[in-house]
Amino acid sequence: MNKYLSIAVLSTLLLSSSSAGEYRIAVGNFNWKLSFPFMSTDIDQTVAVLSYEEAHSNIFSTDFFWFYNVDLYTAKKSNKLVSYIQEATSVMPNTLRTTINNFKDMASKYSPVSVPAEFKIHGLDANIGLGYDLINNKKYIVGLGVNSGLSLPYLDSSASDETKIYMPNIAPKINMGKTDFFTYKLGPMIYLQANLTKKFATYISGSYGYQVGWIKNSFLASSLTVHGRYNYIDAGIRFRPWKKNIDLGFFEIDPSFYITAGYMHKNWKVNDIKVKLFKNLSGNLGGIVKSKFKNNYAYIGIGYSY
């Protein structure tokens, strides 16, 4: 676990101990696609997710609200096939000294081979923001806000034992080692809620926006600056078996206990990558190096509010 992930986990623990919120447990799917001209892979892993969430909480008795979501996820190590072009990497240094376009054209002339590799994904994703309720009555809530946050996917990858034994010349070249992703995000969000009865409600929230950050990877021996887009959608149903109204004089509080079940979809797509490679190449690799993440999971949760 890198230092950024450690700091984020500690911050989540402090948040959960000092505010009302909801704990969620989930099982889902994390998909990561990465491609170079000489190598590409499509990793699809089952992940366990632990979340701490507050979908919508009004600030005192006003129409302003705040929200947050923190996901910790991890997967077991699994074997996947990497599509690899040995001829391209054998002349890579010379090509890098010419132009990126020549590199791309050269790599397209060779047929890739499938090479076994081992991967493990884990990390953290966090969202937090403020909003304002356009509608907030006994039947409906419609709120608009601004979301911010960060994403820290973390990837461990290496050549499999079979590749090390039977393809010793290729194994070092597909050993991508540890990959750290760190991106900030910012964008608008919307929250919708329909109160079906006094105890049951359905809800959906979503956000779409801009992200910027960096990727560090031991294979590239460099840090890549990334720009892209993110989005998420969270939909579910909430059952509130207990709720009480307490008047404190200056304001009222409504302590309650609730249970949720729902589905979360999160997506990150890198549109632009700038990098300095091997100390002799710098430029925009957005058309060559591509990366895309998806994290989908079904969850159940238990929470409290006041």
C-alpha positions in Angstrom: 0.0 0.0 0.0 1.6 3.3 -1.1 1.6 6.4 1.1 -1.2 8.1 -0.7 -3.5 5.1 -0.2 -2.5 4.9 3.4 -3.4 8.6 4.0 -6.7 8.2 2.3 -7.6 5.1 4.3 -6.7 6.9 7.6 -8.8 9.9 6.5 -11.8 7.6 5.8 -11.5 6.0 9.3 -11.5 9.5 10.9 -14.5 10.5 8.8 -16.5 7.4 9.7 -15.8 7.9 13.4 -16.9 11.6 13.5 -20.1 11.7 11.3 -23.2 9.8 10.4 -23.1 7.6 7.4 -23.6 4.2 5.8 -21.3 1.2 5.7 -21.6 -0.9 2.5 -20.2 -4.3 1.6 -20.2 -5.4 -2.0 -18.9 -7.8 -4.6 -18.3 -6.6 -8.1 -16.2 -6.5 -11.2 -13.2 -4.3 -11.9 -12.1 -4.0 -15.5 -8.8 -2.4 -16.6 -7.7 -2.0 -20.2 -4.2 -0.8 -21.0 -2.6 -0.7 -24.4 0.8 0.2 -25.9 1.7 -0.3 -29.6 3.8 -3.4 -28.5 1.7 -4.7 -25.7 -2.0 -4.7 -24.5 -4.1 -6.4 -21.9 -7.7 -6.5 -20.7 -7.9 -7.4 -17.0 -11.2 -8.4 -15.6 -11.2 -9.3 -11.9 -13.8 -9.9 -9.2 -13.3 -7.4 -6.4 -14.5 -7.2 -2.8 -15.6 -3.6 -1.9 -16.0 -1.9 1.5 -17.6 1.5 1.3 -18.5 4.4 3.6 -21.2 6.6 2.2 -23.5 9.5 2.8 -25.6 10.0 -0.4 -27.5 13.1 0.8 -27.5 14.9 4.1 -29.0 18.4 4.6 -26.9 20.9 6.5 -28.9 21.7 9.6 -32.4 22.6 8.4 -31.4 24.3 5.1 -31.8 23.2 1.5 -28.0 22.8 1.2 -26.6 19.3 1.5 -23.3 17.5 1.4 -22.4 14.0 0.3 -19.5 11.6 0.1 -18.5 8.1 -1.0 -15.3 6.2 -0.2 -14.6 2.8 -1.8 -11.8 0.4 -0.7 -11.5 -2.5 -3.1 -9.2 -5.5 -3.6 -9.0 -8.6 -5.8 -7.1 -11.8 -5.6 -4.1 -12.3 -7.9 -5.1 -13.9 -11.2 -3.6 -15.0 -14.5 -4.4 -13.0 -17.7 -3.1 -13.0 -21.2 -1.0 -10.1 -22.5 -1.0 -9.4 -26.2 2.7 -8.8 -26.9 4.8 -7.9 -30.0 8.4 -9.0 -29.4 9.7 -7.6 -32.7 8.5 -4.1 -31.8 10.3 -4.0 -28.4 13.5 -5.4 -29.8 14.0 -2.2 -31.8 12.1 0.1 -29.4 15.1 2.3 -28.3 16.0 3.3 -31.9 12.4 4.0 -32.8 11.9 6.2 -29.7 14.8 8.3 -30.9 12.9 9.0 -34.2 9.2 9.8 -33.8 6.2 8.4 -32.0 4.3 8.0 -35.3 7.0 5.8 -36.8 6.9 3.7 -33.6 3.2 3.2 -34.0 3.5 2.4 -37.7 6.3 -0.1 -37.1 4.4 -1.9 -34.3 1.4 -2.4 -36.6 3.4 -4.5 -39.0 3.9 -7.4 -36.6 1.4 -10.0 -35.3 1.1 -10.2 -31.5 1.4 -13.3 -29.4 -0.5 -14.1 -26.2 1.7 -14.3 -23.1 0.5 -15.3 -19.6 1.0 -12.7 -16.8 -0.2 -12.2 -13.2 -2.2 -9.2 -12.1 -3.7 -8.0 -8.8 -5.8 -4.8 -8.5 -6.7 -2.9 -5.3 -7.1 0.7 -4.4 -9.4 3.5 -3.3 -11.9 5.8 -4.9 -13.4 8.8 -3.1 -16.1 11.5 -3.9 -17.2 14.4 -1.8 -19.2 17.5 -2.6 -21.9 20.1 -1.8 -25.3 20.7 -3.4 -28.6 22.5 -3.2 -32.1 20.9 -3.2 -34.3 22.4 -5.8 -37.2 20.2 -4.5 -37.3 18.7 -1.0 -40.8 17.7 0.3 -42.4 14.6 1.7 -42.5 12.8 -1.7 -39.5 13.9 -3.7 -36.0 15.3 -3.4 -34.2 16.8 -6.4 -30.7 18.2 -5.7 -27.9 19.6 -7.8 -24.3 19.9 -6.7 -20.6 19.9 -7.4 -18.5 16.7 -6.9 -14.8 16.4 -6.3 -12.6 13.6 -5.3 -9.6 11.4 -6.1 -9.0 7.9 -7.4 -6.1 5.6 -6.5 -6.2 2.4 -8.4 -3.1 0.3 -7.7 -1.9 -2.6 -9.9 0.6 -5.3 -9.2 1.7 -7.2 -12.4 4.4 -9.6 -13.4 5.2 -12.4 -15.8 3.7 -15.7 -14.8 5.8 -18.7 -13.8 5.1 -20.3 -17.1 6.4 -17.3 -19.0 9.5 -17.1 -16.9 10.3 -20.7 -17.6 9.3 -21.1 -21.2 9.8 -17.5 -22.5 12.7 -16.1 -20.4 13.6 -13.5 -23.1 10.1 -12.1 -23.0 9.4 -12.2 -19.3 11.4 -9.2 -18.3 9.8 -7.0 -21.0 6.2 -7.7 -19.9 7.0 -7.4 -16.2 5.2 -4.1 -15.6 5.8 -4.2 -11.8 3.9 -1.9 -9.6 1.7 0.8 -11.2 0.3 3.7 -9.1 -2.6 5.8 -10.4 -3.5 9.1 -8.7 -6.1 11.4 -10.2 -8.2 14.3 -9.0 -11.7 14.8 -10.4 -14.3 17.6 -10.5 -17.7 17.8 -12.1 -21.5 18.4 -11.6 -23.7 15.9 -9.8 -27.4 15.2 -9.4 -29.4 13.5 -6.7 -33.0 12.2 -7.1 -35.1 10.5 -4.4 -38.7 9.3 -4.4 -40.3 8.4 -1.0 -42.6 5.5 -1.7 -43.8 5.2 1.9 -42.7 6.5 5.3 -40.2 3.7 5.5 -39.2 3.0 1.8 -37.5 5.3 -0.7 -35.7 4.9 -4.0 -32.7 7.0 -5.0 -30.3 7.6 -7.8 -27.3 9.9 -8.0 -24.7 10.5 -10.6 -21.8 12.7 -11.7 -19.8 13.3 -14.8 -16.7 15.4 -15.0 -13.0 16.0 -15.6 -10.0 14.2 -14.0 -6.3 15.0 -14.0 -3.3 13.2 -12.3 -0.4 11.0 -13.0 0.6 7.4 -13.4 3.8 5.9 -12.1 5.1 2.6 -13.4 8.4 0.8 -13.0 8.2 -0.6 -16.6 8.0 2.9 -18.0 10.6 4.2 -15.6 8.7 7.4 -15.6 5.6 9.4 -14.4 2.8 10.0 -16.9 0.6 13.0 -16.7 -3.0 12.0 -17.5 -6.2 13.9 -18.4 -9.5 12.3 -18.9 -13.2 11.9 -17.9 -15.0 10.1 -15.1 -18.6 9.2 -14.3 -20.5 7.3 -11.7 -24.1 6.2 -11.1 -25.5 5.0 -7.8 -29.0 3.6 -7.7 -30.8 1.7 -4.9 -33.6 1.4 -2.4 -33.6 2.5 1.3 -35.6 1.0 4.1 -35.8 3.1 7.3 -37.4 1.0 10.1 -36.8 3.5 12.8 -36.8 7.3 12.9 -37.4 9.9 15.6 -37.7 13.7 15.6 -35.9 15.7 18.4 -36.3 19.4 18.9 -33.1 20.9 20.3 -34.5 24.5 20.4 -32.1 26.1 17.9 -32.7 23.3 15.3 -34.3 19.8 15.0 -32.5 16.5 14.4 -34.0 13.3 13.0 -31.9 10.4 14.2 -32.7 7.2 12.2 -31.4 3.8 11.3 -31.7 2.5 7.7 -30.8 -0.4 5.4 -29.9 -0.1 1.7 -29.5 -2.3 -1.4 -28.3 -1.0 -4.8 -25.9 -1.0 -7.6 -22.9 1.3 -8.3 -21.2 1.9 -11.6 -17.9 3.9 -11.9 -15.9 4.6 -15.0 -12.6 6.4 -15.7 -11.2 7.0 -19.2 -7.9 8.6 -20.0 -8.0 10.8 -23.0 -4.6 12.4 -23.0 -1.2 11.2 -21.7 2.0 13.2 -21.6 5.2 11.4 -20.6 9.0 11.5 -20.5 10.3 8.0 -21.3 13.8 6.6 -20.9 15.2 10.1 -20.5 15.2 10.5 -24.3 11.5 10.9 -25.3 8.8 13.3 -24.3 5.5 14.0 -25.9 1.8 13.4 -26.0 1.0 9.6 -26.0 -2.7 10.0 -26.0 -3.1 8.2 -29.3 -0.7 5.4 -28.4 -0.9 4.6 -24.7 -4.6 4.1 -23.7 -6.1 3.3 -20.3 -9.7 2.7 -19.1 -11.2 1.5 -15.8 -14.6 0.3 -14.9 -15.8 -0.8 -11.4 -19.3 -2.2 -11.1 -20.8 -3.7 -8.0 -24.0 -4.6 -6.2 -24.1 -3.7 -2.5 -26.0 -3.9 0.7 -25.6 -1.3 3.4 -26.5 -0.3 6.9 -26.4 3.3 8.1 -27.5 5.9 10.6 -28.3 9.6 10.4 -29.2 12.5 12.8 
